[in-house]
Amino acid sequence: MAIVMSLRLQLRNHLKISGFGYRFKLNSIFLYGTLCDKELLEVCLGRALDKVKIFKAKLENHSVFWVKNRNFPVIKFNQGSSALGLAVFDLKDCDLKRLDFYEGSFNYELRRVDILLKKKYFFDDKVEAYVYFNCDDKTEVSKDWSLDEWQQRYGLISRLVAKEYMTLQSRLGEIDLLAEYNKIYDRLSAKL
């Protein structure tokens, strides 16, 4: 898995260097799950959120569900429904790379979508953004996702784990990132 993640990042860097204008021209992302927790988002970005613009947003024809027996969500196509989340703008290339590291380790990849913003100046304005989709079509889901429930049950441990996990970014390609995340999670969970 670490090799696949490394190859994905190498390809992205190649496309950027080769002038294909890959995703780095688009600096907005739609978040629908754990990264809607602003404390976790700050940990993953490695900086405060004071220089980014964040608005409530929705992705039409999608819903967010808990992954069965896990502590994180997945977004799925669901005609007529809307996935609620946050649109984050003014991200730097390094921010997107850090988010790729965090989400890519869990088998998520970025795709371009059109989202609707909910703010007083651009009420329901359609904008383009990236969103992380799970690469495994066979992922089993359970009930509708709840950020409040996640924050109460898993927020603290997830933020602590992310602080340590994000330091592994320099070891991309050398280690099994998901296994390392699970080790950190188990070790820190035992202490709480």
Biotite code that builds the C-alpha atoms (Angstrom):
import biotite.structure as struc

atoms = struc.array([
    struc.Atom([0.000, 0.000, 0.000], chain_id="A", res_id=1, res_name="MET", atom_name="CA", element="C"),
    struc.Atom([2.861, 2.379, 0.808], chain_id="A", res_id=2, res_name="ALA", atom_name="CA", element="C"),
    struc.Atom([4.291, 1.739, -2.663], chain_id="A", res_id=3, res_name="ILE", atom_name="CA", element="C"),
    struc.Atom([0.955, 2.546, -4.333], chain_id="A", res_id=4, res_name="VAL", atom_name="CA", element="C"),
    struc.Atom([0.686, 5.777, -2.324], chain_id="A", res_id=5, res_name="MET", atom_name="CA", element="C"),
    struc.Atom([4.245, 6.707, -3.257], chain_id="A", res_id=6, res_name="SER", atom_name="CA", element="C"),
    struc.Atom([3.575, 6.055, -6.943], chain_id="A", res_id=7, res_name="LEU", atom_name="CA", element="C"),
    struc.Atom([0.427, 8.201, -6.835], chain_id="A", res_id=8, res_name="ARG", atom_name="CA", element="C"),
    struc.Atom([2.361, 11.103, -5.332], chain_id="A", res_id=9, res_name="LEU", atom_name="CA", element="C"),
    struc.Atom([5.205, 10.664, -7.828], chain_id="A", res_id=10, res_name="GLN", atom_name="CA", element="C"),
    struc.Atom([2.709, 10.742, -10.706], chain_id="A", res_id=11, res_name="LEU", atom_name="CA", element="C"),
    struc.Atom([1.079, 13.893, -9.339], chain_id="A", res_id=12, res_name="ARG", atom_name="CA", element="C"),
    struc.Atom([4.475, 15.576, -9.030], chain_id="A", res_id=13, res_name="ASN", atom_name="CA", element="C"),
    struc.Atom([5.410, 14.461, -12.569], chain_id="A", res_id=14, res_name="HIS", atom_name="CA", element="C"),
    struc.Atom([2.202, 15.897, -13.993], chain_id="A", res_id=15, res_name="LEU", atom_name="CA", element="C"),
    struc.Atom([2.786, 19.150, -12.166], chain_id="A", res_id=16, res_name="LYS", atom_name="CA", element="C"),
    struc.Atom([6.390, 19.426, -13.363], chain_id="A", res_id=17, res_name="ILE", atom_name="CA", element="C"),
    struc.Atom([5.441, 18.372, -16.909], chain_id="A", res_id=18, res_name="SER", atom_name="CA", element="C"),
    struc.Atom([3.056, 21.302, -17.219], chain_id="A", res_id=19, res_name="GLY", atom_name="CA", element="C"),
    struc.Atom([-0.168, 19.326, -17.457], chain_id="A", res_id=20, res_name="PHE", atom_name="CA", element="C"),
    struc.Atom([-1.711, 21.726, -14.934], chain_id="A", res_id=21, res_name="GLY", atom_name="CA", element="C"),
    struc.Atom([-2.812, 18.864, -12.718], chain_id="A", res_id=22, res_name="TYR", atom_name="CA", element="C"),
    struc.Atom([-4.907, 19.706, -9.679], chain_id="A", res_id=23, res_name="ARG", atom_name="CA", element="C"),
    struc.Atom([-2.636, 22.310, -8.180], chain_id="A", res_id=24, res_name="PHE", atom_name="CA", element="C"),
    struc.Atom([-4.462, 25.054, -10.085], chain_id="A", res_id=25, res_name="LYS", atom_name="CA", element="C"),
    struc.Atom([-7.587, 24.119, -8.145], chain_id="A", res_id=26, res_name="LEU", atom_name="CA", element="C"),
    struc.Atom([-7.040, 25.009, -4.503], chain_id="A", res_id=27, res_name="ASN", atom_name="CA", element="C"),
    struc.Atom([-10.409, 24.125, -3.026], chain_id="A", res_id=28, res_name="SER", atom_name="CA", element="C"),
    struc.Atom([-11.663, 20.946, -1.443], chain_id="A", res_id=29, res_name="ILE", atom_name="CA", element="C"),
    struc.Atom([-14.995, 19.675, -0.168], chain_id="A", res_id=30, res_name="PHE", atom_name="CA", element="C"),
    struc.Atom([-14.753, 17.886, 3.167], chain_id="A", res_id=31, res_name="LEU", atom_name="CA", element="C"),
    struc.Atom([-17.596, 15.730, 4.469], chain_id="A", res_id=32, res_name="TYR", atom_name="CA", element="C"),
    struc.Atom([-16.201, 13.590, 7.283], chain_id="A", res_id=33, res_name="GLY", atom_name="CA", element="C"),
    struc.Atom([-13.571, 13.642, 9.997], chain_id="A", res_id=34, res_name="THR", atom_name="CA", element="C"),
    struc.Atom([-11.723, 16.571, 8.437], chain_id="A", res_id=35, res_name="LEU", atom_name="CA", element="C"),
    struc.Atom([-14.795, 18.741, 9.082], chain_id="A", res_id=36, res_name="CYS", atom_name="CA", element="C"),
    struc.Atom([-13.459, 18.699, 12.640], chain_id="A", res_id=37, res_name="ASP", atom_name="CA", element="C"),
    struc.Atom([-11.439, 21.907, 12.480], chain_id="A", res_id=38, res_name="LYS", atom_name="CA", element="C"),
    struc.Atom([-8.949, 20.763, 15.110], chain_id="A", res_id=39, res_name="GLU", atom_name="CA", element="C"),
    struc.Atom([-8.160, 17.630, 13.104], chain_id="A", res_id=40, res_name="LEU", atom_name="CA", element="C"),
    struc.Atom([-7.949, 19.683, 9.917], chain_id="A", res_id=41, res_name="LEU", atom_name="CA", element="C"),
    struc.Atom([-5.385, 21.983, 11.559], chain_id="A", res_id=42, res_name="GLU", atom_name="CA", element="C"),
    struc.Atom([-3.340, 18.959, 12.652], chain_id="A", res_id=43, res_name="VAL", atom_name="CA", element="C"),
    struc.Atom([-3.396, 17.511, 9.138], chain_id="A", res_id=44, res_name="CYS", atom_name="CA", element="C"),
    struc.Atom([-2.518, 20.831, 7.506], chain_id="A", res_id=45, res_name="LEU", atom_name="CA", element="C"),
    struc.Atom([0.164, 21.528, 10.099], chain_id="A", res_id=46, res_name="GLY", atom_name="CA", element="C"),
    struc.Atom([-1.040, 25.107, 10.494], chain_id="A", res_id=47, res_name="ARG", atom_name="CA", element="C"),
    struc.Atom([-3.857, 27.280, 11.772], chain_id="A", res_id=48, res_name="ALA", atom_name="CA", element="C"),
    struc.Atom([-6.939, 27.855, 9.645], chain_id="A", res_id=49, res_name="LEU", atom_name="CA", element="C"),
    struc.Atom([-6.843, 31.653, 9.881], chain_id="A", res_id=50, res_name="ASP", atom_name="CA", element="C"),
    struc.Atom([-5.600, 32.062, 6.279], chain_id="A", res_id=51, res_name="LYS", atom_name="CA", element="C"),
    struc.Atom([-8.081, 29.712, 4.630], chain_id="A", res_id=52, res_name="VAL", atom_name="CA", element="C"),
    struc.Atom([-11.689, 30.385, 3.748], chain_id="A", res_id=53, res_name="LYS", atom_name="CA", element="C"),
    struc.Atom([-14.186, 27.826, 4.965], chain_id="A", res_id=54, res_name="ILE", atom_name="CA", element="C"),
    struc.Atom([-17.866, 27.755, 4.005], chain_id="A", res_id=55, res_name="PHE", atom_name="CA", element="C"),
    struc.Atom([-20.698, 25.326, 4.516], chain_id="A", res_id=56, res_name="LYS", atom_name="CA", element="C"),
    struc.Atom([-21.368, 23.419, 1.322], chain_id="A", res_id=57, res_name="ALA", atom_name="CA", element="C"),
    struc.Atom([-23.128, 20.400, -0.103], chain_id="A", res_id=58, res_name="LYS", atom_name="CA", element="C"),
    struc.Atom([-22.531, 17.829, -2.801], chain_id="A", res_id=59, res_name="LEU", atom_name="CA", element="C"),
    struc.Atom([-25.743, 16.878, -4.530], chain_id="A", res_id=60, res_name="GLU", atom_name="CA", element="C"),
    struc.Atom([-26.733, 13.273, -5.227], chain_id="A", res_id=61, res_name="ASN", atom_name="CA", element="C"),
    struc.Atom([-24.405, 11.913, -2.556], chain_id="A", res_id=62, res_name="HIS", atom_name="CA", element="C"),
    struc.Atom([-24.711, 10.785, 1.051], chain_id="A", res_id=63, res_name="SER", atom_name="CA", element="C"),
    struc.Atom([-22.184, 10.202, 3.809], chain_id="A", res_id=64, res_name="VAL", atom_name="CA", element="C"),
    struc.Atom([-22.225, 6.976, 5.828], chain_id="A", res_id=65, res_name="PHE", atom_name="CA", element="C"),
    struc.Atom([-20.180, 5.400, 8.591], chain_id="A", res_id=66, res_name="TRP", atom_name="CA", element="C"),
    struc.Atom([-17.955, 2.653, 7.231], chain_id="A", res_id=67, res_name="VAL", atom_name="CA", element="C"),
    struc.Atom([-19.155, -0.572, 8.848], chain_id="A", res_id=68, res_name="LYS", atom_name="CA", element="C"),
    struc.Atom([-17.229, -1.344, 12.061], chain_id="A", res_id=69, res_name="ASN", atom_name="CA", element="C"),
    struc.Atom([-14.881, 1.644, 11.576], chain_id="A", res_id=70, res_name="ARG", atom_name="CA", element="C"),
    struc.Atom([-14.597, 5.147, 13.011], chain_id="A", res_id=71, res_name="ASN", atom_name="CA", element="C"),
    struc.Atom([-14.679, 7.125, 9.766], chain_id="A", res_id=72, res_name="PHE", atom_name="CA", element="C"),
    struc.Atom([-17.099, 7.803, 6.894], chain_id="A", res_id=73, res_name="PRO", atom_name="CA", element="C"),
    struc.Atom([-17.368, 7.221, 3.192], chain_id="A", res_id=74, res_name="VAL", atom_name="CA", element="C"),
    struc.Atom([-19.272, 9.229, 0.614], chain_id="A", res_id=75, res_name="ILE", atom_name="CA", element="C"),
    struc.Atom([-21.473, 7.376, -1.866], chain_id="A", res_id=76, res_name="LYS", atom_name="CA", element="C"),
    struc.Atom([-23.620, 8.321, -4.837], chain_id="A", res_id=77, res_name="PHE", atom_name="CA", element="C"),
    struc.Atom([-27.238, 8.604, -3.699], chain_id="A", res_id=78, res_name="ASN", atom_name="CA", element="C"),
    struc.Atom([-29.646, 10.149, -6.219], chain_id="A", res_id=79, res_name="GLN", atom_name="CA", element="C"),
    struc.Atom([-31.760, 12.945, -4.751], chain_id="A", res_id=80, res_name="GLY", atom_name="CA", element="C"),
    struc.Atom([-29.760, 13.271, -1.536], chain_id="A", res_id=81, res_name="SER", atom_name="CA", element="C"),
    struc.Atom([-27.130, 15.831, -0.548], chain_id="A", res_id=82, res_name="SER", atom_name="CA", element="C"),
    struc.Atom([-23.938, 15.355, 1.420], chain_id="A", res_id=83, res_name="ALA", atom_name="CA", element="C"),
    struc.Atom([-23.309, 18.262, 3.759], chain_id="A", res_id=84, res_name="LEU", atom_name="CA", element="C"),
    struc.Atom([-19.812, 19.408, 4.590], chain_id="A", res_id=85, res_name="GLY", atom_name="CA", element="C"),
    struc.Atom([-17.284, 22.196, 4.324], chain_id="A", res_id=86, res_name="LEU", atom_name="CA", element="C"),
    struc.Atom([-15.715, 23.864, 1.310], chain_id="A", res_id=87, res_name="ALA", atom_name="CA", element="C"),
    struc.Atom([-12.146, 24.918, 2.070], chain_id="A", res_id=88, res_name="VAL", atom_name="CA", element="C"),
    struc.Atom([-10.492, 27.487, -0.183], chain_id="A", res_id=89, res_name="PHE", atom_name="CA", element="C"),
    struc.Atom([-7.062, 29.097, -0.495], chain_id="A", res_id=90, res_name="ASP", atom_name="CA", element="C"),
    struc.Atom([-5.156, 25.920, 0.197], chain_id="A", res_id=91, res_name="LEU", atom_name="CA", element="C"),
    struc.Atom([-1.498, 25.796, -0.757], chain_id="A", res_id=92, res_name="LYS", atom_name="CA", element="C"),
    struc.Atom([0.105, 22.963, -2.716], chain_id="A", res_id=93, res_name="ASP", atom_name="CA", element="C"),
    struc.Atom([1.770, 21.773, 0.485], chain_id="A", res_id=94, res_name="CYS", atom_name="CA", element="C"),
    struc.Atom([-1.646, 21.681, 2.213], chain_id="A", res_id=95, res_name="ASP", atom_name="CA", element="C"),
    struc.Atom([-3.053, 19.462, -0.519], chain_id="A", res_id=96, res_name="LEU", atom_name="CA", element="C"),
    struc.Atom([-0.025, 17.171, -0.304], chain_id="A", res_id=97, res_name="LYS", atom_name="CA", element="C"),
    struc.Atom([-0.491, 16.823, 3.451], chain_id="A", res_id=98, res_name="ARG", atom_name="CA", element="C"),
    struc.Atom([-4.191, 16.046, 3.022], chain_id="A", res_id=99, res_name="LEU", atom_name="CA", element="C"),
    struc.Atom([-3.317, 13.522, 0.299], chain_id="A", res_id=100, res_name="ASP", atom_name="CA", element="C"),
    struc.Atom([-0.914, 11.858, 2.700], chain_id="A", res_id=101, res_name="PHE", atom_name="CA", element="C"),
    struc.Atom([-3.532, 11.621, 5.426], chain_id="A", res_id=102, res_name="TYR", atom_name="CA", element="C"),
    struc.Atom([-6.490, 10.541, 3.280], chain_id="A", res_id=103, res_name="GLU", atom_name="CA", element="C"),
    struc.Atom([-4.517, 8.513, 0.739], chain_id="A", res_id=104, res_name="GLY", atom_name="CA", element="C"),
    struc.Atom([-3.297, 6.266, 3.509], chain_id="A", res_id=105, res_name="SER", atom_name="CA", element="C"),
    struc.Atom([-6.901, 5.169, 4.009], chain_id="A", res_id=106, res_name="PHE", atom_name="CA", element="C"),
    struc.Atom([-7.409, 4.362, 0.319], chain_id="A", res_id=107, res_name="ASN", atom_name="CA", element="C"),
    struc.Atom([-9.091, 7.635, -0.614], chain_id="A", res_id=108, res_name="TYR", atom_name="CA", element="C"),
    struc.Atom([-8.393, 9.603, -3.780], chain_id="A", res_id=109, res_name="GLU", atom_name="CA", element="C"),
    struc.Atom([-9.318, 13.057, -5.026], chain_id="A", res_id=110, res_name="LEU", atom_name="CA", element="C"),
    struc.Atom([-11.902, 13.648, -7.723], chain_id="A", res_id=111, res_name="ARG", atom_name="CA", element="C"),
    struc.Atom([-13.213, 16.917, -9.132], chain_id="A", res_id=112, res_name="ARG", atom_name="CA", element="C"),
    struc.Atom([-16.854, 17.703, -8.417], chain_id="A", res_id=113, res_name="VAL", atom_name="CA", element="C"),
    struc.Atom([-19.249, 20.621, -8.501], chain_id="A", res_id=114, res_name="ASP", atom_name="CA", element="C"),
    struc.Atom([-20.479, 21.651, -5.067], chain_id="A", res_id=115, res_name="ILE", atom_name="CA", element="C"),
    struc.Atom([-22.967, 24.246, -3.870], chain_id="A", res_id=116, res_name="LEU", atom_name="CA", element="C"),
    struc.Atom([-21.812, 26.859, -1.377], chain_id="A", res_id=117, res_name="LEU", atom_name="CA", element="C"),
    struc.Atom([-23.978, 28.026, 1.473], chain_id="A", res_id=118, res_name="LYS", atom_name="CA", element="C"),
    struc.Atom([-22.922, 31.534, 2.441], chain_id="A", res_id=119, res_name="LYS", atom_name="CA", element="C"),
    struc.Atom([-24.527, 34.919, 2.384], chain_id="A", res_id=120, res_name="LYS", atom_name="CA", element="C"),
    struc.Atom([-22.598, 36.243, -0.616], chain_id="A", res_id=121, res_name="TYR", atom_name="CA", element="C"),
    struc.Atom([-22.733, 33.143, -2.802], chain_id="A", res_id=122, res_name="PHE", atom_name="CA", element="C"),
    struc.Atom([-25.839, 31.344, -1.671], chain_id="A", res_id=123, res_name="PHE", atom_name="CA", element="C"),
    struc.Atom([-25.935, 28.054, -3.547], chain_id="A", res_id=124, res_name="ASP", atom_name="CA", element="C"),
    struc.Atom([-23.281, 29.176, -6.039], chain_id="A", res_id=125, res_name="ASP", atom_name="CA", element="C"),
    struc.Atom([-21.882, 26.204, -7.880], chain_id="A", res_id=126, res_name="LYS", atom_name="CA", element="C"),
    struc.Atom([-18.101, 25.907, -7.659], chain_id="A", res_id=127, res_name="VAL", atom_name="CA", element="C"),
    struc.Atom([-15.599, 23.243, -8.554], chain_id="A", res_id=128, res_name="GLU", atom_name="CA", element="C"),
    struc.Atom([-13.695, 21.507, -5.789], chain_id="A", res_id=129, res_name="ALA", atom_name="CA", element="C"),
    struc.Atom([-11.922, 18.273, -5.025], chain_id="A", res_id=130, res_name="TYR", atom_name="CA", element="C"),
    struc.Atom([-13.462, 15.627, -2.808], chain_id="A", res_id=131, res_name="VAL", atom_name="CA", element="C"),
    struc.Atom([-11.970, 12.440, -1.390], chain_id="A", res_id=132, res_name="TYR", atom_name="CA", element="C"),
    struc.Atom([-13.713, 9.278, -2.553], chain_id="A", res_id=133, res_name="PHE", atom_name="CA", element="C"),
    struc.Atom([-12.921, 5.822, -1.250], chain_id="A", res_id=134, res_name="ASN", atom_name="CA", element="C"),
    struc.Atom([-11.218, 3.667, -3.897], chain_id="A", res_id=135, res_name="CYS", atom_name="CA", element="C"),
    struc.Atom([-12.828, 0.447, -2.662], chain_id="A", res_id=136, res_name="ASP", atom_name="CA", element="C"),
    struc.Atom([-16.291, 0.036, -4.182], chain_id="A", res_id=137, res_name="ASP", atom_name="CA", element="C"),
    struc.Atom([-16.938, -2.910, -1.858], chain_id="A", res_id=138, res_name="LYS", atom_name="CA", element="C"),
    struc.Atom([-16.682, -0.849, 1.326], chain_id="A", res_id=139, res_name="THR", atom_name="CA", element="C"),
    struc.Atom([-19.623, -1.764, 3.526], chain_id="A", res_id=140, res_name="GLU", atom_name="CA", element="C"),
    struc.Atom([-21.530, 1.103, 5.090], chain_id="A", res_id=141, res_name="VAL", atom_name="CA", element="C"),
    struc.Atom([-23.804, 1.356, 8.074], chain_id="A", res_id=142, res_name="SER", atom_name="CA", element="C"),
    struc.Atom([-25.894, 4.299, 9.271], chain_id="A", res_id=143, res_name="LYS", atom_name="CA", element="C"),
    struc.Atom([-25.759, 7.946, 8.205], chain_id="A", res_id=144, res_name="ASP", atom_name="CA", element="C"),
    struc.Atom([-22.584, 9.737, 9.280], chain_id="A", res_id=145, res_name="TRP", atom_name="CA", element="C"),
    struc.Atom([-22.668, 12.107, 12.250], chain_id="A", res_id=146, res_name="SER", atom_name="CA", element="C"),
    struc.Atom([-19.763, 14.471, 12.881], chain_id="A", res_id=147, res_name="LEU", atom_name="CA", element="C"),
    struc.Atom([-21.095, 15.207, 16.374], chain_id="A", res_id=148, res_name="ASP", atom_name="CA", element="C"),
    struc.Atom([-21.101, 11.501, 17.251], chain_id="A", res_id=149, res_name="GLU", atom_name="CA", element="C"),
    struc.Atom([-17.599, 11.069, 15.828], chain_id="A", res_id=150, res_name="TRP", atom_name="CA", element="C"),
    struc.Atom([-16.301, 14.069, 17.796], chain_id="A", res_id=151, res_name="GLN", atom_name="CA", element="C"),
    struc.Atom([-17.742, 12.698, 21.044], chain_id="A", res_id=152, res_name="GLN", atom_name="CA", element="C"),
    struc.Atom([-16.588, 9.112, 20.540], chain_id="A", res_id=153, res_name="ARG", atom_name="CA", element="C"),
    struc.Atom([-13.387, 9.398, 18.484], chain_id="A", res_id=154, res_name="TYR", atom_name="CA", element="C"),
    struc.Atom([-12.393, 13.054, 18.147], chain_id="A", res_id=155, res_name="GLY", atom_name="CA", element="C"),
    struc.Atom([-9.776, 13.269, 20.883], chain_id="A", res_id=156, res_name="LEU", atom_name="CA", element="C"),
    struc.Atom([-7.988, 10.019, 20.051], chain_id="A", res_id=157, res_name="ILE", atom_name="CA", element="C"),
    struc.Atom([-8.109, 10.747, 16.311], chain_id="A", res_id=158, res_name="SER", atom_name="CA", element="C"),
    struc.Atom([-6.497, 14.168, 16.783], chain_id="A", res_id=159, res_name="ARG", atom_name="CA", element="C"),
    struc.Atom([-3.758, 12.711, 18.991], chain_id="A", res_id=160, res_name="LEU", atom_name="CA", element="C"),
    struc.Atom([-3.068, 9.913, 16.524], chain_id="A", res_id=161, res_name="VAL", atom_name="CA", element="C"),
    struc.Atom([-3.006, 12.367, 13.601], chain_id="A", res_id=162, res_name="ALA", atom_name="CA", element="C"),
    struc.Atom([-0.409, 14.545, 15.359], chain_id="A", res_id=163, res_name="LYS", atom_name="CA", element="C"),
    struc.Atom([1.992, 11.618, 15.522], chain_id="A", res_id=164, res_name="GLU", atom_name="CA", element="C"),
    struc.Atom([0.979, 10.067, 12.206], chain_id="A", res_id=165, res_name="TYR", atom_name="CA", element="C"),
    struc.Atom([1.580, 13.251, 10.187], chain_id="A", res_id=166, res_name="MET", atom_name="CA", element="C"),
    struc.Atom([5.236, 13.170, 11.257], chain_id="A", res_id=167, res_name="THR", atom_name="CA", element="C"),
    struc.Atom([5.607, 10.015, 9.149], chain_id="A", res_id=168, res_name="LEU", atom_name="CA", element="C"),
    struc.Atom([5.113, 11.910, 5.889], chain_id="A", res_id=169, res_name="GLN", atom_name="CA", element="C"),
    struc.Atom([8.858, 11.959, 5.249], chain_id="A", res_id=170, res_name="SER", atom_name="CA", element="C"),
    struc.Atom([8.855, 8.130, 5.368], chain_id="A", res_id=171, res_name="ARG", atom_name="CA", element="C"),
    struc.Atom([6.356, 7.747, 2.536], chain_id="A", res_id=172, res_name="LEU", atom_name="CA", element="C"),
    struc.Atom([7.291, 4.687, 0.504], chain_id="A", res_id=173, res_name="GLY", atom_name="CA", element="C"),
    struc.Atom([9.402, 3.193, 3.296], chain_id="A", res_id=174, res_name="GLU", atom_name="CA", element="C"),
    struc.Atom([6.690, 1.913, 5.627], chain_id="A", res_id=175, res_name="ILE", atom_name="CA", element="C"),
    struc.Atom([3.164, 0.520, 5.550], chain_id="A", res_id=176, res_name="ASP", atom_name="CA", element="C"),
    struc.Atom([1.319, 3.701, 6.496], chain_id="A", res_id=177, res_name="LEU", atom_name="CA", element="C"),
    struc.Atom([-1.982, 2.114, 7.405], chain_id="A", res_id=178, res_name="LEU", atom_name="CA", element="C"),
    struc.Atom([-0.252, -0.388, 9.676], chain_id="A", res_id=179, res_name="ALA", atom_name="CA", element="C"),
    struc.Atom([1.669, 2.461, 11.335], chain_id="A", res_id=180, res_name="GLU", atom_name="CA", element="C"),
    struc.Atom([-1.542, 4.443, 11.832], chain_id="A", res_id=181, res_name="TYR", atom_name="CA", element="C"),
    struc.Atom([-3.174, 1.418, 13.464], chain_id="A", res_id=182, res_name="ASN", atom_name="CA", element="C"),
    struc.Atom([-0.164, 0.881, 15.760], chain_id="A", res_id=183, res_name="LYS", atom_name="CA", element="C"),
    struc.Atom([-0.258, 4.511, 16.869], chain_id="A", res_id=184, res_name="ILE", atom_name="CA", element="C"),
    struc.Atom([-4.024, 4.332, 17.377], chain_id="A", res_id=185, res_name="TYR", atom_name="CA", element="C"),
    struc.Atom([-3.805, 1.155, 19.459], chain_id="A", res_id=186, res_name="ASP", atom_name="CA", element="C"),
    struc.Atom([-0.929, 2.480, 21.586], chain_id="A", res_id=187, res_name="ARG", atom_name="CA", element="C"),
    struc.Atom([-2.576, 5.825, 22.316], chain_id="A", res_id=188, res_name="LEU", atom_name="CA", element="C"),
    struc.Atom([-6.014, 4.279, 22.874], chain_id="A", res_id=189, res_name="SER", atom_name="CA", element="C"),
    struc.Atom([-4.557, 2.057, 25.587], chain_id="A", res_id=190, res_name="ALA", atom_name="CA", element="C"),
    struc.Atom([-3.341, 5.167, 27.426], chain_id="A", res_id=191, res_name="LYS", atom_name="CA", element="C"),
    struc.Atom([-6.693, 6.954, 27.447], chain_id="A", res_id=192, res_name="LEU", atom_name="CA", element="C"),
])
